[in-house]
């Protein structure tokens, strides 16, 4: 989370708040939304096309949070 926030600089909340909210169910939704904003900011800085995955992140945050984390990590790996 910290590396994504530093690189994207498009987060709505501090990293520690995001981490603490992961212990509650709503935290996964907020994590997905912040990750989407940061990933799109990084892609825009690199000149890559951006995608709006907010709906996907919200649904995965509610239904299957582990898949949300895996997909966010996959996007980060693609950018690296």
Secondary structure, 3 states (H helix, E strand, C coil): CHHHHHHHCCCCCCHHHHHHHCCCCHHHHHHHHHHHHHHHHHHHHHCCCCCCCHHHHHHHHHHCHHHHHHHHHHHHHHHC
